[in-house]
C-alpha cells in the first residue's frame, strides 16, 4: 500500500488565454428571435437620452439600416430605454447592434462627462453601462407583457399620467 502511484484526480488548471477583447456573456442567442432589452446610462440620474434624442435616433437609424430588426415597441426614458426587437431569420447579433448604437450615440454627443479611470483605459466615454439586459420573448403572452411594460414605464416612473403623453415612445405612432 505504501508504493501506490499518485494519481492526480484534479490536474492543475492551465490558464486559458482568450484572444478576443469582448467578454463572452451567457446570452440566449436565437436567430430570428424576439427579445426585450433594457439599456441604461451609467449615470442613473442622467437625462442624456431625451436631452439628445436626435443623436440617439440617428445612431439607431444608422445601425438598423446596416443591421435590420423589426422593432415591436420602444420607449426612451431619461436614463434608460426599452426595446423589443425581432431579428432576421438567420441573425442573432443583437449585441453588435447595441454596441453600434451605444458607440455612435457616445461619439456624437458633446464632451460633457468625465468617465472613471477603468473606462478611460478602455477608451470609453462613460455614458452607458457596459452591459445591457435582454430577455428572450418565448410566446405571445410574454410579448404582450413586454409591450405593456414599455407602454406604461413612463407612467410608472412618474414622467406622465397617461402613456399617450410620453413623446419618446413608439406608442405615439
C-alpha positions as CSV (number, residue, x, y, z in Angstrom):
1,X,0.0,0.0,0.0
2,X,2.9,2.3,0.6
3,X,4.1,2.1,-3.1
4,X,0.9,3.0,-4.9
5,X,1.3,5.6,-7.7
6,X,0.0,9.0,-7.0
7,X,-2.8,9.8,-9.5
8,X,-3.8,13.4,-10.0
9,X,-7.6,13.4,-9.6
10,X,-7.8,17.1,-10.4
11,X,-4.8,18.0,-12.6
12,X,-3.6,21.6,-12.3
13,X,-5.5,24.1,-14.4
14,X,-3.6,25.8,-17.1
15,X,-4.6,29.4,-17.8
16,X,-6.7,29.8,-20.9
17,X,-5.8,32.9,-23.0
18,X,-8.7,34.4,-24.9
19,X,-7.7,36.3,-28.0
20,X,-10.9,38.4,-28.3
21,X,-11.4,41.7,-26.4
22,X,-15.1,41.3,-25.6
23,X,-16.3,39.1,-22.7
24,X,-18.5,36.3,-23.9
25,X,-21.6,36.7,-21.7
26,X,-24.0,33.8,-21.4
27,X,-26.8,35.0,-23.6
28,X,-29.6,33.0,-25.2
29,X,-29.0,33.7,-28.9
30,X,-31.7,32.5,-31.3
31,X,-31.5,33.5,-34.9
32,X,-34.8,35.2,-35.8
33,X,-35.7,35.5,-32.1
34,X,-37.7,38.2,-30.4
35,X,-36.0,40.0,-27.4
36,X,-36.9,42.5,-24.8
37,X,-34.0,44.8,-24.0
38,X,-33.2,47.3,-21.3
39,X,-30.2,49.6,-22.0
40,X,-29.1,52.1,-19.3
41,X,-26.9,55.1,-18.9
42,X,-24.1,54.9,-16.5
43,X,-25.5,58.0,-14.6
44,X,-28.8,56.7,-13.4
45,X,-29.8,60.3,-12.6
46,X,-28.9,61.5,-16.1
47,X,-31.2,62.7,-18.8
48,X,-28.9,62.4,-21.8
49,X,-31.2,60.1,-23.8
50,X,-34.1,62.6,-24.0
51,X,-31.8,65.7,-23.9
52,X,-30.1,64.3,-27.1
53,X,-32.9,62.4,-28.6
54,X,-32.0,63.4,-32.1
55,X,-28.5,61.9,-31.6
56,X,-30.0,58.7,-30.3
57,X,-32.4,58.5,-33.2
58,X,-29.6,59.0,-35.7
59,X,-27.4,56.3,-34.1
60,X,-30.4,53.9,-34.0
61,X,-31.4,54.6,-37.6
62,X,-27.9,54.2,-39.0
63,X,-27.5,50.9,-37.1
64,X,-30.8,49.3,-38.1
65,X,-30.1,50.5,-41.7
66,X,-27.0,48.3,-41.6
67,X,-28.3,45.5,-39.4
68,X,-32.1,45.5,-39.7
69,X,-34.5,44.5,-37.0
70,X,-38.3,44.6,-36.6
71,X,-39.0,46.9,-33.7
72,X,-42.2,45.8,-32.0
73,X,-42.1,48.6,-29.3
74,X,-39.6,51.1,-28.0
75,X,-39.6,53.7,-25.2
76,X,-36.8,56.1,-24.4
77,X,-36.7,57.4,-20.8
78,X,-34.3,60.0,-19.5
79,X,-31.7,57.4,-18.3
80,X,-32.6,54.1,-20.0
81,X,-34.5,52.7,-22.8
82,X,-36.5,49.5,-23.6
83,X,-36.9,47.9,-27.0
84,X,-38.5,44.8,-28.3
85,X,-36.8,43.5,-31.5
86,X,-37.3,40.6,-33.7
87,X,-34.1,39.7,-35.5
88,X,-33.9,38.4,-39.1
89,X,-34.3,34.7,-39.5
90,X,-30.5,34.0,-40.0
91,X,-29.2,36.5,-37.4
92,X,-28.7,36.5,-33.7
93,X,-26.3,39.5,-33.4
94,X,-28.3,41.8,-31.1
95,X,-25.1,42.6,-29.1
96,X,-23.4,44.1,-32.2
97,X,-26.4,46.2,-32.8
98,X,-26.4,47.6,-29.3
99,X,-22.6,48.1,-29.5
100,X,-23.0,50.3,-32.6
101,X,-25.9,52.3,-31.2
102,X,-24.1,53.0,-28.0
103,X,-20.8,53.8,-29.7
104,X,-22.5,56.2,-32.2
105,X,-24.5,57.9,-29.6
106,X,-21.4,58.4,-27.4
107,X,-19.3,59.6,-30.3
108,X,-21.8,62.1,-31.5
109,X,-22.5,63.6,-28.0
110,X,-20.8,66.8,-27.0
111,X,-18.0,66.4,-24.5
112,X,-19.7,66.7,-21.1
113,X,-18.8,63.8,-18.8
114,X,-15.7,62.6,-17.1
115,X,-15.5,58.8,-17.1
116,X,-13.9,56.7,-14.4
117,X,-10.3,55.5,-14.9
118,X,-11.2,52.0,-16.0
119,X,-13.4,53.4,-18.7
120,X,-10.7,55.8,-19.9
121,X,-8.3,52.9,-20.1
122,X,-10.8,51.1,-22.4
123,X,-11.4,54.2,-24.4
124,X,-15.0,54.5,-23.2
125,X,-16.7,57.8,-22.6
126,X,-18.5,56.6,-19.6
127,X,-22.0,57.4,-20.8
128,X,-23.5,53.9,-20.9
129,X,-23.5,51.0,-18.5
130,X,-21.2,48.4,-20.1
131,X,-23.8,45.7,-20.3
132,X,-27.5,45.6,-21.2
133,X,-30.3,43.3,-20.1
134,X,-32.1,41.1,-22.6
135,X,-35.0,38.7,-22.3
136,X,-35.8,36.2,-24.9
137,X,-39.6,36.5,-25.7
138,X,-41.0,33.0,-25.6
139,X,-44.6,33.3,-26.6
140,X,-47.4,35.7,-27.4
141,X,-48.3,36.3,-23.7
142,X,-44.6,37.1,-23.0
143,X,-44.6,39.5,-25.9
144,X,-47.8,41.2,-24.7
145,X,-46.3,41.6,-21.2
146,X,-43.1,43.2,-22.6
147,X,-45.1,45.6,-24.9
148,X,-47.3,46.6,-21.9
149,X,-44.1,47.2,-19.8
150,X,-42.8,49.6,-22.5
151,X,-46.1,51.3,-22.7
152,X,-46.6,52.0,-19.0
153,X,-43.0,52.6,-17.9
154,X,-43.1,56.4,-18.3
155,X,-46.2,56.4,-16.1
156,X,-44.6,54.1,-13.5
157,X,-41.6,56.4,-13.4
158,X,-43.8,59.5,-12.8
159,X,-42.9,61.2,-16.1
160,X,-46.5,61.4,-17.4
161,X,-50.0,60.5,-16.2
162,X,-51.0,58.7,-19.4
163,X,-48.7,56.6,-21.7
164,X,-50.0,58.5,-24.7
165,X,-48.5,61.7,-23.3
166,X,-44.9,60.4,-23.5
167,X,-43.2,61.8,-26.6
168,X,-40.4,59.3,-26.7
169,X,-42.4,56.1,-27.3
170,X,-43.4,54.0,-30.2
171,X,-47.0,54.1,-28.9
172,X,-47.5,57.7,-30.1
173,X,-47.4,56.4,-33.7
